[in-house]
Amino acid sequence: MAKARKRKLPLVTVESSSSNSSTPLSGRTTIRQFHVLSKRRAQLKAGTTNEESVEALAAVEDEITQLGGLETYQRMSAIGQGTDRGGGSEKILIKWLKDFGLHKNRACKLCLLEVGALKPDNYSTCATWIDPTPLDLRSRHPSIIEQDFLQLDVTAHRNKWDILSLSLVLNFVPEPKDRGMFYITTYLLELRLNESRTNAVNCA
Ligand SMILES: C[S@@+](CC[C@H](N)C(=O)[O-])C[C@H]1O[C@@H](n2cnc3c(N)ncnc32)[C@H](O)[C@@H]1O
């Protein structure tokens, strides 16, 4: 007699995917659930393919859909970036750059590649000294380039940016191998901050 297959329990408990409201706790829960499911999906895709793994992958994909997918994840993350919740992490990068005096006496603006940009105007307060290029896997605004950073043509973009922001992006990436690829891609892009710092000093 064929063995009855045990029905697998969902990995996470999805409460509501379509809600626009978010408390800090529900937002964090959705973000955490999305990370758990993405990690499981990546493991299943990387593992051996058999009837059970195909079924498990379909179940995980289904849970991700119920959660609202990347769209909901991004919405919750953007809400978490709101000024009422302490603001986005760009605040920290701006402070670091100012601490280095990079905002002063610039001959030209600092070109910044912002990977994982949820909003198009995170650097609008620094428009006189930062020229940002916002980019994301899924664009939420026409000014945000929809592009997988790991698929960027590094030859075409070499020496184009001074600064690269990967803020809260690496923790999104489930596979260690892909996290490593972020560093390799960054290296291959050959950022030119040293040159810009020299410019900044020369103009002081
Ligand atoms: C937590 S959000 C980023 C939040 C924002 N950068 C901040 O500091 O608050 C992570 C974002 O990274 C994006 N992302 C993940 N992997 C990516 C990749 N390979 N290329 C481009 N964007 C990516 C996701 O689509 C998501 O919008």
The ligand as an SDF file (V2000), in Angstrom:
LIG
                    3D

 27 29  0  0  0  0  0  0  0  0999 V2000
   15.2230   45.9660    3.5420 C   0  0  0  0  0  0  0  0  0  0  0  0
   15.0660   46.6130    1.9400 S   0  0  0  0  0  0  0  0  0  0  0  0
   16.2570   47.9200    1.8530 C   0  0  0  0  0  0  0  0  0  0  0  0
   16.0270   49.0650    2.7360 C   0  0  0  0  0  0  0  0  0  0  0  0
   16.8480   50.3130    2.5270 C   0  0  0  0  0  0  0  0  0  0  0  0
   18.0220   50.1760    1.6860 N   0  0  0  0  0  0  0  0  0  0  0  0
   17.2480   50.8250    3.8910 C   0  0  0  0  0  0  0  0  0  0  0  0
   18.4470   50.9820    4.1460 O   0  0  0  0  0  0  0  0  0  0  0  0
   16.3790   51.0350    4.7320 O   0  0  0  0  0  0  0  0  0  0  0  0
   15.9430   45.4600    0.9240 C   0  0  0  0  0  0  0  0  0  0  0  0
   15.8020   45.7950   -0.5520 C   0  0  0  0  0  0  0  0  0  0  0  0
   16.8990   45.2130   -1.2360 O   0  0  0  0  0  0  0  0  0  0  0  0
   16.4390   44.8580   -2.5190 C   0  0  0  0  0  0  0  0  0  0  0  0
   17.3630   43.8800   -3.1070 N   0  0  0  0  0  0  0  0  0  0  0  0
   17.6760   42.6550   -2.6260 C   0  0  0  0  0  0  0  0  0  0  0  0
   18.5330   42.0240   -3.4470 N   0  0  0  0  0  0  0  0  0  0  0  0
   18.7820   42.8760   -4.4720 C   0  0  0  0  0  0  0  0  0  0  0  0
   19.5660   42.7880   -5.6500 C   0  0  0  0  0  0  0  0  0  0  0  0
   20.2490   41.6810   -5.9410 N   0  0  0  0  0  0  0  0  0  0  0  0
   19.6010   43.8380   -6.4980 N   0  0  0  0  0  0  0  0  0  0  0  0
   18.8760   44.9500   -6.2210 C   0  0  0  0  0  0  0  0  0  0  0  0
   18.1080   45.0910   -5.1190 N   0  0  0  0  0  0  0  0  0  0  0  0
   18.0520   44.0710   -4.2560 C   0  0  0  0  0  0  0  0  0  0  0  0
   15.0460   44.2820   -2.2340 C   0  0  0  0  0  0  0  0  0  0  0  0
   14.2440   44.2520   -3.3910 O   0  0  0  0  0  0  0  0  0  0  0  0
   14.5180   45.2490   -1.1740 C   0  0  0  0  0  0  0  0  0  0  0  0
   13.7690   46.2920   -1.7340 O   0  0  0  0  0  0  0  0  0  0  0  0
  1  2  1  0
  2  3  1  0
  2 10  1  0
  3  4  1  0
  4  5  1  0
  5  6  1  0
  5  7  1  0
  7  8  2  0
  7  9  1  0
 10 11  1  0
 11 12  1  0
 11 26  1  0
 12 13  1  0
 13 14  1  0
 13 24  1  0
 14 15  1  0
 14 23  1  0
 15 16  2  0
 16 17  1  0
 17 18  1  0
 17 23  2  0
 18 19  1  0
 18 20  2  0
 20 21  1  0
 21 22  2  0
 22 23  1  0
 24 25  1  0
 24 26  1  0
 26 27  1  0
M  CHG  2   2   1   9  -1
M  END
$$$$
